[in-house]
Amino acid sequence: MISNLSLPVILIAVSAVTAADSMPQPGSYGFNWLDAESHCKKLTAKDLAPVKSCTISTNAFGLQFNSHVCKISSRIELMVYTTAAECKEALETMQANGP
């Protein structure tokens, strides 16, 4: 039986894991999809510091990769991937379908 004190602790722990999953980690790769001249780069903690929130996508640009979409400003919205290869393929797909 779970004690009355254990339940709030469990709920807080689950919430923290969910929040951590919605933010990309330093060392992931991304580009600003609002800038046609953008390129993939390895993101540092400094690059990610201005990010307030991200959404998780599993189908950006028609690709079946997990990614984060992280808005920084009206001109900067990062598409973030776990690997450099996924980032490169997503960027090339976006550019091939652009105007």
ROSE-7825 format. One record per atom (N, C-alpha, C): residue number from 0; residue in three letters; atom name; y, z negated, x negated. Coordinates in steps of 0.05 Angstrom, whole numbers, plus 5000, padded with zeros to 4 digits. Each point is the difference from the previous one (the first is absolute). Example, Ala and Ser with C-alpha at 12.3 -4.5 7.8 and 13.67 -1.06 7.14 Angstrom:
<atoms>
ATOM;0;ala;N;4886;4844;4736
ATOM;0;ala;CA;5024;5000;5018
ATOM;0;ala;C;5024;5000;4982
ATOM;1;ser;N;5021;5014;5007
ATOM;1;ser;CA;5024;4999;4984
ATOM;1;ser;C;5022;4986;5015
</atoms>
This chain:
<atoms>
ATOM;0;met;N;4976;5000;4983
ATOM;0;met;CA;5024;5000;5017
ATOM;0;met;C;5025;5000;4982
ATOM;1;ile;N;5019;5017;5008
ATOM;1;ile;CA;5025;5001;4984
ATOM;1;ile;C;5019;4979;5011
ATOM;2;ser;N;5011;4985;4981
ATOM;2;ser;CA;5019;4979;5009
ATOM;2;ser;C;5026;5012;5009
ATOM;3;asn;N;5015;4985;5015
ATOM;3;asn;CA;5026;5010;5010
ATOM;3;asn;C;5019;5007;4978
ATOM;4;leu;N;4998;4988;4977
ATOM;4;leu;CA;5018;5006;4978
ATOM;4;leu;C;4991;5025;4985
ATOM;5;ser;N;4975;5007;5001
ATOM;5;ser;CA;4990;5024;4985
ATOM;5;ser;C;5009;5026;5013
ATOM;6;leu;N;5002;5001;5026
ATOM;6;leu;CA;5007;5025;5013
ATOM;6;leu;C;5027;5011;4992
ATOM;7;pro;N;5021;4984;4999
ATOM;7;pro;CA;5026;5011;4991
ATOM;7;pro;C;4999;5009;4971
ATOM;8;val;N;4985;4987;4983
ATOM;8;val;CA;4998;5008;4972
ATOM;8;val;C;4986;5027;4998
ATOM;9;ile;N;4979;5004;5016
ATOM;9;ile;CA;4985;5025;5000
ATOM;9;ile;C;5018;5022;5010
ATOM;10;leu;N;5015;4996;5021
ATOM;10;leu;CA;5018;5020;5011
ATOM;10;leu;C;5022;5008;4980
ATOM;11;ile;N;5011;4980;4986
ATOM;11;ile;CA;5020;5006;4980
ATOM;11;ile;C;4988;5017;4977
ATOM;12;ala;N;4976;4993;4992
ATOM;12;ala;CA;4987;5015;4978
ATOM;12;ala;C;4995;5029;5008
ATOM;13;val;N;4991;5004;5025
ATOM;13;val;CA;4995;5027;5010
ATOM;13;val;C;5026;5016;5001
ATOM;14;ser;N;5021;4987;5009
ATOM;14;ser;CA;5026;5013;5002
ATOM;14;ser;C;5010;5008;4972
ATOM;15;ala;N;4996;4983;4980
ATOM;15;ala;CA;5009;5006;4973
ATOM;15;ala;C;4985;5024;4989
ATOM;16;val;N;4974;5002;5005
ATOM;16;val;CA;4984;5022;4990
ATOM;16;val;C;5010;5026;5014
ATOM;17;thr;N;5004;4999;5025
ATOM;17;thr;CA;5010;5024;5015
ATOM;17;thr;C;5027;5009;4989
ATOM;18;ala;N;5018;4981;4996
ATOM;18;ala;CA;5027;5007;4989
ATOM;18;ala;C;4997;5012;4972
ATOM;19;ala;N;4983;4989;4984
ATOM;19;ala;CA;4996;5011;4972
ATOM;19;ala;C;4989;5028;5001
ATOM;20;asp;N;4982;5006;5019
ATOM;20;asp;CA;4989;5026;5002
ATOM;20;asp;C;5020;5021;5008
ATOM;21;ser;N;5021;4992;5014
ATOM;21;ser;CA;5020;5019;5009
ATOM;21;ser;C;5021;5007;4979
ATOM;22;met;N;4999;4987;4977
ATOM;22;met;CA;5019;5005;4979
ATOM;22;met;C;4984;5011;4976
ATOM;23;pro;N;5010;5023;4988
ATOM;23;pro;CA;4986;5010;4977
ATOM;23;pro;C;5004;4982;4975
ATOM;24;gln;N;4982;5002;4982
ATOM;24;gln;CA;5001;4983;4976
ATOM;24;gln;C;5012;5016;4976
ATOM;25;pro;N;5014;4987;4982
ATOM;25;pro;CA;5008;5013;4975
ATOM;25;pro;C;4975;5013;4987
ATOM;26;gly;N;5004;5023;4989
ATOM;26;gly;CA;4978;5015;4988
ATOM;26;gly;C;4990;5022;5018
ATOM;27;ser;N;5009;5000;5025
ATOM;27;ser;CA;4993;5022;5018
ATOM;27;ser;C;5019;5023;4995
ATOM;28;tyr;N;4995;5023;5012
ATOM;28;tyr;CA;5015;5024;4994
ATOM;28;tyr;C;5014;5010;5026
ATOM;29;gly;N;5025;5009;4996
ATOM;29;gly;CA;5015;5009;5024
ATOM;29;gly;C;5022;5020;4993
ATOM;30;phe;N;5011;5011;5022
ATOM;30;phe;CA;5022;5018;4998
ATOM;30;phe;C;5018;4997;5025
ATOM;31;asn;N;5025;5008;4998
ATOM;31;asn;CA;5019;5000;5022
ATOM;31;asn;C;4996;5025;5016
ATOM;32;trp;N;4987;4998;5023
ATOM;32;trp;CA;4994;5025;5015
ATOM;32;trp;C;5025;5012;5013
ATOM;33;leu;N;5022;4986;5000
ATOM;33;leu;CA;5025;5011;5011
ATOM;33;leu;C;5015;5017;4979
ATOM;34;asp;N;4990;5001;4976
ATOM;34;asp;CA;5013;5014;4978
ATOM;34;asp;C;4981;5022;4990
ATOM;35;ala;N;5007;5025;5005
ATOM;35;ala;CA;4983;5023;4992
ATOM;35;ala;C;4995;5001;4970
ATOM;36;glu;N;5018;4989;4984
ATOM;36;glu;CA;4997;5000;4971
ATOM;36;glu;C;4985;4976;4989
ATOM;37;ser;N;4991;4982;5017
ATOM;37;ser;CA;4986;4976;4992
ATOM;37;ser;C;4974;5007;4986
ATOM;38;his;N;4990;4981;4985
ATOM;38;his;CA;4974;5003;4987
ATOM;38;his;C;4985;4974;5000
ATOM;39;cys;N;4974;5001;4997
ATOM;39;cys;CA;4984;4976;4999
ATOM;39;cys;C;5006;4983;4975
ATOM;40;lys;N;5001;4974;5004
ATOM;40;lys;CA;5004;4983;4977
ATOM;40;lys;C;4985;4974;5005
ATOM;41;lys;N;4993;4987;4979
ATOM;41;lys;CA;4987;4974;5001
ATOM;41;lys;C;5022;4980;5007
ATOM;42;leu;N;4996;4985;5022
ATOM;42;leu;CA;5021;4982;5010
ATOM;42;leu;C;4998;4973;4987
ATOM;43;thr;N;5022;4989;4993
ATOM;43;thr;CA;5002;4973;4989
ATOM;43;thr;C;5009;4980;5021
ATOM;44;ala;N;4999;4975;4993
ATOM;44;ala;CA;5010;4979;5018
ATOM;44;ala;C;5030;5005;5006
ATOM;45;lys;N;5015;5010;4980
ATOM;45;lys;CA;5028;5006;5004
ATOM;45;lys;C;5004;5023;5020
ATOM;46;asp;N;4983;5020;4999
ATOM;46;asp;CA;5002;5022;5019
ATOM;46;asp;C;4995;4991;5028
ATOM;47;leu;N;4981;4981;5003
ATOM;47;leu;CA;4992;4991;5027
ATOM;47;leu;C;5017;4976;5010
ATOM;48;ala;N;5017;4988;4983
ATOM;48;ala;CA;5016;4977;5009
ATOM;48;ala;C;5018;5006;5024
ATOM;49;pro;N;5012;5023;5003
ATOM;49;pro;CA;5017;5005;5023
ATOM;49;pro;C;4985;5004;5026
ATOM;50;val;N;4974;5003;4999
ATOM;50;val;CA;4984;5006;5024
ATOM;50;val;C;4999;4975;5017
ATOM;51;lys;N;5008;5003;5025
ATOM;51;lys;CA;4998;4978;5019
ATOM;51;lys;C;4974;5000;5016
ATOM;52;ser;N;4991;5024;5007
ATOM;52;ser;CA;4975;5002;5015
ATOM;52;ser;C;4989;5028;4997
ATOM;53;cys;N;4974;5002;5005
ATOM;53;cys;CA;4986;5025;4998
ATOM;53;cys;C;4981;5002;5024
ATOM;54;thr;N;4994;5025;5007
ATOM;54;thr;CA;4979;5004;5019
ATOM;54;thr;C;4977;5014;4986
ATOM;55;ile;N;4976;4996;5010
ATOM;55;ile;CA;4976;5012;4987
ATOM;55;ile;C;4993;5025;5015
ATOM;56;ser;N;4995;5021;4986
ATOM;56;ser;CA;4992;5026;5011
ATOM;56;ser;C;4973;5008;4989
ATOM;57;thr;N;4984;5013;5016
ATOM;57;thr;CA;4974;5010;4990
ATOM;57;thr;C;4999;5030;5002
ATOM;58;asn;N;5023;5013;5006
ATOM;58;asn;CA;4999;5029;5005
ATOM;58;asn;C;5027;5013;4993
ATOM;59;ala;N;5013;4992;4979
ATOM;59;ala;CA;5025;5012;4993
ATOM;59;ala;C;4996;5028;4990
ATOM;60;phe;N;5016;5019;5009
ATOM;60;phe;CA;4999;5028;4992
ATOM;60;phe;C;4972;5013;5006
ATOM;61;gly;N;4985;4988;5019
ATOM;61;gly;CA;4974;5011;5007
ATOM;61;gly;C;4978;4992;4981
ATOM;62;leu;N;5006;4984;4981
ATOM;62;leu;CA;4980;4991;4980
ATOM;62;leu;C;4988;4974;5009
ATOM;63;gln;N;4975;4996;4995
ATOM;63;gln;CA;4986;4975;5009
ATOM;63;gln;C;5001;4979;4978
ATOM;64;phe;N;5024;4994;4991
ATOM;64;phe;CA;5004;4979;4980
ATOM;64;phe;C;5014;4976;5013
ATOM;65;asn;N;4994;4976;4991
ATOM;65;asn;CA;5016;4977;5009
ATOM;65;asn;C;5026;5001;4983
ATOM;66;ser;N;5022;4995;5014
ATOM;66;ser;CA;5025;5000;4986
ATOM;66;ser;C;5018;4979;5014
ATOM;67;his;N;5022;4994;4987
ATOM;67;his;CA;5021;4983;5011
ATOM;67;his;C;5025;5018;5003
ATOM;68;val;N;5014;4996;5021
ATOM;68;val;CA;5026;5013;5004
ATOM;68;val;C;5020;4977;4999
ATOM;69;cys;N;5018;5001;4980
ATOM;69;cys;CA;5018;4977;4995
ATOM;69;cys;C;5029;5010;5000
ATOM;70;lys;N;5015;4991;5020
ATOM;70;lys;CA;5028;5008;5002
ATOM;70;lys;C;5017;4981;4983
ATOM;71;ile;N;5017;5013;4983
ATOM;71;ile;CA;5018;4984;4984
ATOM;71;ile;C;5029;5004;5010
ATOM;72;ser;N;5006;5025;5008
ATOM;72;ser;CA;5027;5006;5010
ATOM;72;ser;C;4998;5026;5017
ATOM;73;ser;N;5022;5009;5010
ATOM;73;ser;CA;5000;5025;5016
ATOM;73;ser;C;4993;5024;4984
ATOM;74;arg;N;5001;4998;4973
ATOM;74;arg;CA;4994;5023;4982
ATOM;74;arg;C;4975;4996;4984
ATOM;75;ile;N;4988;4976;5001
ATOM;75;ile;CA;4977;4994;4984
ATOM;75;ile;C;4978;4988;5017
ATOM;76;glu;N;4978;5015;5002
ATOM;76;glu;CA;4976;4990;5014
ATOM;76;glu;C;4976;5007;4983
ATOM;77;leu;N;4988;4980;4989
ATOM;77;leu;CA;4978;5005;4982
ATOM;77;leu;C;4973;5004;5014
ATOM;78;met;N;4985;5019;4991
ATOM;78;met;CA;4972;5004;5007
ATOM;78;met;C;4985;4989;4976
ATOM;79;val;N;4984;4980;5004
ATOM;79;val;CA;4987;4986;4978
ATOM;79;val;C;4969;5001;5003
ATOM;80;tyr;N;4987;5007;4978
ATOM;80;tyr;CA;4971;5004;4999
ATOM;80;tyr;C;4988;4983;4978
ATOM;81;thr;N;4975;4995;5002
ATOM;81;thr;CA;4986;4983;4981
ATOM;81;thr;C;4997;5014;4973
ATOM;82;thr;N;4995;5026;5000
ATOM;82;thr;CA;4995;5014;4974
ATOM;82;thr;C;5020;5022;4996
ATOM;83;ala;N;5003;5008;4975
ATOM;83;ala;CA;5017;5022;4993
ATOM;83;ala;C;4990;5026;5012
ATOM;84;ala;N;4974;5004;5001
ATOM;84;ala;CA;4989;5025;5011
ATOM;84;ala;C;5006;5003;5030
ATOM;85;glu;N;4998;4978;5015
ATOM;85;glu;CA;5007;5001;5028
ATOM;85;glu;C;5029;5006;5004
ATOM;86;cys;N;5017;4987;4984
ATOM;86;cys;CA;5029;5005;5002
ATOM;86;cys;C;5006;5029;4994
ATOM;87;lys;N;4988;5011;4979
ATOM;87;lys;CA;5005;5028;4992
ATOM;87;lys;C;4992;5019;5023
ATOM;88;glu;N;4976;4995;5011
ATOM;88;glu;CA;4991;5018;5021
ATOM;88;glu;C;5017;4998;5025
ATOM;89;ala;N;5009;4976;5007
ATOM;89;ala;CA;5018;4997;5023
ATOM;89;ala;C;5027;5014;4995
ATOM;90;leu;N;5011;4996;4977
ATOM;90;leu;CA;5026;5013;4993
ATOM;90;leu;C;4997;5030;5001
ATOM;91;glu;N;4979;5011;4988
ATOM;91;glu;CA;4996;5029;4999
ATOM;91;glu;C;4996;5011;5029
ATOM;92;thr;N;4986;4985;5016
ATOM;92;thr;CA;4996;5008;5028
ATOM;92;thr;C;5026;5000;5015
ATOM;93;met;N;5016;4979;4997
ATOM;93;met;CA;5026;4999;5013
ATOM;93;met;C;5018;5023;4991
ATOM;94;gln;N;5001;5005;4974
ATOM;94;gln;CA;5017;5022;4989
ATOM;94;gln;C;4990;5027;5010
ATOM;95;ala;N;4974;5005;5002
ATOM;95;ala;CA;4989;5025;5009
ATOM;95;ala;C;5007;5006;5030
ATOM;96;asn;N;5004;4978;5015
ATOM;96;asn;CA;5006;5004;5028
ATOM;96;asn;C;5029;4997;5007
ATOM;97;gly;N;5017;4996;4979
ATOM;97;gly;CA;5029;4996;5004
ATOM;97;gly;C;5014;5027;5005
ATOM;98;pro;N;5025;4997;5007
ATOM;98;pro;CA;5017;5024;5005
ATOM;98;pro;C;5004;5017;4975
</atoms>
